[in-house]
Amino acid sequence: MKVFLTGVAGFVGYHVAEHLLRLGHTVVGIDSLNAYYSVQLKKDRLAQLLPKAGFTFFQADLSNRESVDAILSEHSDVTHIVHLAAQAGVRYSMIDPGAYVTANMMGHVVLLEAARRLSGLRHIVYASSSSVYGLNEAMPFRESDAVNRPGSFYAVTKRAGELTAHAYAHLYGLRQTGLRFFTAYGPWGRPDMACYKFARAIVDGAPLTLYEGEGLARDFTYIDDIVSGVVASLEHEPAQGMSRLLNLGSDSPTPVSRLVALLEQELGCKAVIEARRRPLSDVEATWSSHEEMTALTGWRPVVSLEEGVKRFVSWFRAYDLKGESLEKASGS
Ligand SMILES: NC(=O)c1ccc[n+]([C@@H]2O[C@H](COP(=O)([O-])OP(=O)(O)OC[C@H]3O[C@@H](n4cnc5c(N)ncnc54)[C@H](O)[C@@H]3O)[C@@H](O)[C@H]2O)c1
């Protein structure tokens, strides 16, 4: 496969690229390296990929049509696209909704327009999100559920991406799979997400915000399971002109307080917990059914939250604490 991978310096993109290269595929990656969170972390992920055979990187903005066209005219023999670039994060979509329109809506259309001209293109896999289930209450979330009640503008743009993919499959025959990711976590994770953010707060001795509510839970999915799901779905092409949607989650909703307890255990420090009201943009719980994904590709999640947190903390100690002792890091 020759894969055009968007958002390659991001958390999921980095891991997917690493895996594809290990399997011997060619990866042409693009990323704008935007400053939504640490650009250094994005550069550090890229530094792991750049020496690998078969990897090419372009720093470019996906919403810029000229840049994308120029890259893809140089790589017109791309066979697969994995589209992960996006403005992520539900809460930030209350602060800068325009960033979501540009990256998630405009960026997606620019990519699909360019994809129409790739004569050897077989399949596009793109990231959607569990957030499209929004205010739905029936659990677990299934692909057949109606998704008309978004709880955030981020979710609106992710749902728009699914509808856009459907129209482009219908109009131009592109084969597409949208993956609704459920709370990915693990090494090289995002500092704006719970696992990394909580770990940092715990070692700093800083208060960690836990939203009030008995049912606050997430279907935490370890990054290696996300990657194997992306690759499995990439390999299982739908029919020409078909656009399908699949959940990619662990089917194991866990109280967020359990994540805190596991981090405390692995880091050997107590968290200072500050209870706050849940912002309206955050849903109370997520829970993925992965029946369709398993039936179609044979994929199953294999890493438990206990094991995943252990692996995350081992990376966090080496990367973020860079050998500092926890006592020093927490100032105690
Ligand atoms: N991580 C999760 O738990 C999760 C859950 C649901 C959905 N998703 C979706 O999965 C995808 C990957 O998420 P992630 O966690 O790796 O996020 P991330 O923010 O780490 O990665 C996204 C990357 O896209 C890049 N990017 C943003 N706008 C761009 C643009 N206009 N042009 C080029 N590059 C651009 C960013 O610089 C970043 O490196 C996203 O589409 C996200 O919405 C992630």
The ligand as an SDF file (V2000), in Angstrom:
LIG
                    3D

 44 48  0  0  0  0  0  0  0  0999 V2000
   -7.8220   10.6650   20.3670 N   0  0  0  0  0  0  0  0  0  0  0  0
   -9.1100   10.3370   20.5520 C   0  0  0  0  0  0  0  0  0  0  0  0
   -9.5170    9.8040   21.5790 O   0  0  0  0  0  0  0  0  0  0  0  0
  -10.1170   10.6180   19.4580 C   0  0  0  0  0  0  0  0  0  0  0  0
  -11.4560   10.3070   19.7120 C   0  0  0  0  0  0  0  0  0  0  0  0
  -12.3830   10.5250   18.7030 C   0  0  0  0  0  0  0  0  0  0  0  0
  -11.9830   11.0170   17.4900 C   0  0  0  0  0  0  0  0  0  0  0  0
  -10.6860   11.3240   17.2770 N   0  0  0  0  0  0  0  0  0  0  0  0
  -10.3000   11.8340   15.9590 C   0  0  0  0  0  0  0  0  0  0  0  0
   -9.1730   11.1020   15.5280 O   0  0  0  0  0  0  0  0  0  0  0  0
   -8.3010   11.9140   14.7660 C   0  0  0  0  0  0  0  0  0  0  0  0
   -6.9150   11.8930   15.3680 C   0  0  0  0  0  0  0  0  0  0  0  0
   -6.9900   12.3930   16.7010 O   0  0  0  0  0  0  0  0  0  0  0  0
   -5.7030   12.6110   17.5950 P   0  0  0  0  0  0  0  0  0  0  0  0
   -6.0830   12.2730   18.9820 O   0  0  0  0  0  0  0  0  0  0  0  0
   -4.5470   11.9700   16.9620 O   0  0  0  0  0  0  0  0  0  0  0  0
   -5.5750   14.1970   17.4950 O   0  0  0  0  0  0  0  0  0  0  0  0
   -4.2690   15.0870   17.3290 P   0  0  0  0  0  0  0  0  0  0  0  0
   -4.6930   16.4930   17.5810 O   0  0  0  0  0  0  0  0  0  0  0  0
   -3.1560   14.5370   18.1480 O   0  0  0  0  0  0  0  0  0  0  0  0
   -3.9020   14.8870   15.8050 O   0  0  0  0  0  0  0  0  0  0  0  0
   -4.4670   15.6400   14.7670 C   0  0  0  0  0  0  0  0  0  0  0  0
   -3.3190   16.2130   13.9330 C   0  0  0  0  0  0  0  0  0  0  0  0
   -3.9000   16.9150   12.8290 O   0  0  0  0  0  0  0  0  0  0  0  0
   -3.1150   18.0780   12.6140 C   0  0  0  0  0  0  0  0  0  0  0  0
   -3.9720   19.0470   11.9320 N   0  0  0  0  0  0  0  0  0  0  0  0
   -5.0050   19.7610   12.4540 C   0  0  0  0  0  0  0  0  0  0  0  0
   -5.5480   20.5510   11.5150 N   0  0  0  0  0  0  0  0  0  0  0  0
   -4.8480   20.3370   10.3630 C   0  0  0  0  0  0  0  0  0  0  0  0
   -4.9200   20.8430    9.0510 C   0  0  0  0  0  0  0  0  0  0  0  0
   -5.8490   21.7610    8.7240 N   0  0  0  0  0  0  0  0  0  0  0  0
   -4.0380   20.4200    8.1280 N   0  0  0  0  0  0  0  0  0  0  0  0
   -3.0930   19.4850    8.4510 C   0  0  0  0  0  0  0  0  0  0  0  0
   -2.9800   18.9540    9.6950 N   0  0  0  0  0  0  0  0  0  0  0  0
   -3.8370   19.3830   10.6310 C   0  0  0  0  0  0  0  0  0  0  0  0
   -2.6650   18.5360   13.9770 C   0  0  0  0  0  0  0  0  0  0  0  0
   -1.4860   19.3280   13.9160 O   0  0  0  0  0  0  0  0  0  0  0  0
   -2.4520   17.2110   14.7020 C   0  0  0  0  0  0  0  0  0  0  0  0
   -1.0960   16.8130   14.6500 O   0  0  0  0  0  0  0  0  0  0  0  0
   -8.9520   13.2830   14.7300 C   0  0  0  0  0  0  0  0  0  0  0  0
   -9.7160   13.3650   13.5540 O   0  0  0  0  0  0  0  0  0  0  0  0
   -9.8580   13.2720   15.9410 C   0  0  0  0  0  0  0  0  0  0  0  0
  -10.9500   14.1610   15.7810 O   0  0  0  0  0  0  0  0  0  0  0  0
   -9.7370   11.1360   18.2340 C   0  0  0  0  0  0  0  0  0  0  0  0
  1  2  1  0
  2  3  2  0
  2  4  1  0
  4  5  1  0
  4 44  2  0
  5  6  2  0
  6  7  1  0
  7  8  2  0
  8  9  1  0
  8 44  1  0
  9 10  1  0
  9 42  1  0
 10 11  1  0
 11 12  1  0
 11 40  1  0
 12 13  1  0
 13 14  1  0
 14 15  2  0
 14 16  1  0
 14 17  1  0
 17 18  1  0
 18 19  2  0
 18 20  1  0
 18 21  1  0
 21 22  1  0
 22 23  1  0
 23 24  1  0
 23 38  1  0
 24 25  1  0
 25 26  1  0
 25 36  1  0
 26 27  1  0
 26 35  1  0
 27 28  2  0
 28 29  1  0
 29 30  1  0
 29 35  2  0
 30 31  1  0
 30 32  2  0
 32 33  1  0
 33 34  2  0
 34 35  1  0
 36 37  1  0
 36 38  1  0
 38 39  1  0
 40 41  1  0
 40 42  1  0
 42 43  1  0
M  CHG  2   8   1  16  -1
M  END
$$$$
